Amino acid sequence: MADVNLQTGLLLKVCGTLVLGSAIVWVVRRFRMRPREPVPKDVVVHHQPSRGPFAPSLTPFSLKLETFLRMANVPYTNVHDSFKNRSSKGKMTWIEYNGEEIADSELCIDYIKDKFQVDVNSDYAPEQLASGFMVQKMVEDHLYWTLILYRYVYEGALRLSAYRSFSFLFRYMAKWKVLKDSKAHGIGRHSQNEVKALMTRDLENLSNYLGTKKFLLGEKPSQVDCSVFGMLSQFFWHGFGDPTEEAIKKFPNLCQYCERMKTEFWSDWDKCITHGESGKTVK
């Protein structure tokens, strides 16, 4: 009888391993699918996830890149396919242009500036641009991690799931990946209270830097505004009542800045969001 139980146990383990392996293979193949669509000539094709409920994207880097495309007045079209159709680097925000593929929002912006010979920074001196670049690095390489720790780890994407049909498996995998990556970064090794304090400090310093200026560097927008707006939009419109939203609302000038950027570059905002539903948008 013991031998039978042992054999049965081994068989169940083997079957379980096969089922899990099959599921992993299916997921990998699904995310590697790269269906080819006709690409317009001389038009930037911006690949990104589907539209967000209250801001045009749930990822700050897609909103950063699309805001830059608008700021630079570059012809582009969106393809909302990057959950299944990632870039060669595994990025969800990437572009195609006349057969060339470029991954990573910052590299995409560099490519567009060179290809279209556009300069959205011409109103500012090199020292101002250098300080703006340092602000961008704080926002993208530090503040960002506090955002996704709250969204996917501390909150377990439950608030987000009220507006997106995310499965338990997706939420589990997202939490595991963010926790793993944030620990490699370093910030994920802190307690939740410590992360909250770091987040608030970043926002406070950003608020002090902005002051009474209309945009980050002065009275006219520049490239750094695309990055900062992309990130702050997640706190302001996609906090869903969690501590990230509470944190930004302590700084009225940052909230006003978000509204000002929206007015400046997103006159069609309401057509680019789902208004809290999972349905399709106009754009």
N, C-alpha and C positions, 0 to 999 in steps of 0.2 A: 504493500500500500504506500509505503514511504517513497519507493521508487516511482510509482505512478504519480504521486503528488509532485515529486521533484521534476519529472518529465513535463507534467502539466504546467508547472511554474516556469520552466525554461521556455516552453512553447509560447506561453503568454508574453514573456519578455521579448522573444524573437518577433512575435506578431506586432507587439507594441512598437518595437524599434522600426520595423518595416513601415508601419502606418505613419510614424513620426517622420521617418526618412522620406516617404512619399509626399507628405505634406510640405516638408522643407523644399524638396525639388520642385513641387508645384508653385510654391511662393516665389522661388528664385526665377523660374521660367516666366512667371507672370510679370515680374518686375523687370525682366530683361527683354521683354517684347518691345520691339522698336518698329511699329507699323509706319510705313512711309506714306506721307501725304504730299500732295502737290505743294511746292514751296514757291511763293511769288518771287519774281526776280527783283533785285534791288530793294527788297523790303526785309527788315529785321523780323525774324520769327522768334517770338519770346515764349519759350516753354515754361510753364509754371503749373502749380496745382489749381484746383477749381477755386472759384471766388469764395470769399469769406462772408460770414453773416452780417457784419457791421462795418467792415473795412474790406477793400478789394482783395486782400490776401491774408491768409493765416500765417504766412511766413514773411518776416520783415525784409528778407532779401529779394523776394519777388516784387514787393511794393517799392523797395529802394530802386530796383532796376527799371521798373515801369515808370516811376516818377522821373527818373533821369531821362528816359526816352522822350517823355513829354517836355521836360525842361529844355532838352537839346533840339526839340522839334524834328525828330528823326522818324521817318515812316516805319511803322511796325504793325505787326498783327500778333494776337495772342493765340496760343494753342494750350488748352488746359488738359494736359496729358501726362504730366511728369510724375504722377504716382506710379504709372506703368512704364513711362518712357524717360528714364533718367539719362543724365549726361554720361559721357565716357568716364567722368570722375565720380559718378554716383550722386551728383548734385541735382536738386529738383528745380533750380533756377539756372537756365542756360539759354543760349540763342543759336540760331542758324542764320547765315547770310550768304546767299549765292553758293551754297554747297559747303561752306566752312561751318564747323561747329566749335563753339567756345563755351566752356564751363566756368562757373563761379561768377557771382554778380560783379565783383570788382574787376576781374579780367574782362568780362563782357563790356563794362564801361570803358576800360582802357582801349579795347578793340574799336568800339564805336567812335570814341574821340579821334582815334587815328584814321579810321576808314572814312568818316564823314567830315573830318577836319572841323570839329566843333569844340568850342572852349566856353564852358559855363562859369569859369573862374576868372575871367578877364578883368573883373572889377576889383580884384583884391591883390595885394602885394604878396610876395613869397612868404614873408613872416606870418601873415594872417592865414595863408593856406596851410602852412606848417602847423600852426596851432589848431586849425580845423581838423587836420589829419589826425592829430593826437586825440582830439575829442572823438573822432570816428572810431579809433582803435579802442577807446574806453567803452564806447557804446556797443561795438560789435564783438569785442573779445572779452568783455567782462559783464556788462549789464545784460547782454543776451542770455548768458548762462543762468542768471537769476530768474529771468522770464520763463525759460523752458523747464527749470527745476520746479517752479511753482505749477506750471501748466501740466507737466507730464509725470512728475514724481510726487510732489506733495499733494496735488489735487487728483492725480491719477487720470487726468483727462476727462473726469466725470462732468465738469461744468461744460467743457467743450462738446462732449457727447450729446448734450441737449440740443445742439445745433448741427451735429454731424453724426451720421450713423456709423460710429466706430465700434467695432466688435470688441469683446473682451480680449481676444488674442492680440488685436492691434494695440489696445491700451497697455496690455502687459508688455509687449515687445517694445513699445515706445518708452515706457517707464524704465525697462531694463537697459535700453541703449543710452538714454539720456543720463541715467545714473552712472553707467560705465564710463561714458565719455566725459562727464563732468568730474568724475574722480581722477581721470587722466589729466584733465585740465588743472585740477587742484581745488576748485571752488566746491565741488561735490563732496569734499571731505569735511566741510563745515556743517554745523548744526543748522536747522531751519531758521532759528532766531538769528544766527550769525549771518546767514545768507540774506535775510530780510534787512538787517542793518547795513550790509554792503550795498544792497539794491537801493535803499533810501539814500545812502551817501552818494552813490553815483548820480541819482536824480537831483539831489541837492546841488552837487557841483555843476551839473549840466544847467540847472536853473540859474545858478549864479553866473555862469559863463554867458548864457543868453541875455540875462538882465532885461533891459527894456528894448533891446534891438528887435527889429522886425524879423530878421532871419539870423542864423547862427553867427555869421561874420559881419553883418551890417544890414543895410537897407535893401540889398538885393540878394536873391538866392544864389547858392553855389552848390557844387557837387556834394559837399558834406551834408547839406540839408536833406538830400535824398536818403542818405544812410540814417540820419537821426530821425527823420520823419517816419521812415519804414519801421524803425524799432519802436518809437514812442506810440505809433498807431496801435501796436499790440497791447500796450498798457492802457491806452485811452479808450479804444473801442472793443478790444478783445480780451479784456481782463475778466469779463463776466462776473463782476462783483467780488473777485478774489483780492488778496492783498496787493497784487501788482496794480490793479485799478485804484485801490485805496491810496497807494503810495504816490502815484502821479497826481492825483487830485489834491495833494497837499501843496502842489506847486502850480498856482494859477497861470503863470506865464508859460509853462510847458503845455498846458491844456489849450491856451489861446494860440500858441504856436502851431499845434496840430490842426486847429480849425483854420488858421491862416494858410497853411500849406495845402489843405484840402481845397479851400476856395481858389487858391492861385493856380493849381494844376489839375484839379479833379472836378470840373464843372459837371461832369457826367457821373459823379460818385454814386448816386442812387441807382444808376443803371448797371453798376459794377459790383453790387453787393446783393446778397440773397435776402436781406432784411430779416435775418434770424431764421429763415427756412432753408431747407435743403434743395429747393427747386432751382431751376435755371435762371440765369440773369440775362439781361438784354445784351451785355457786352462782356 
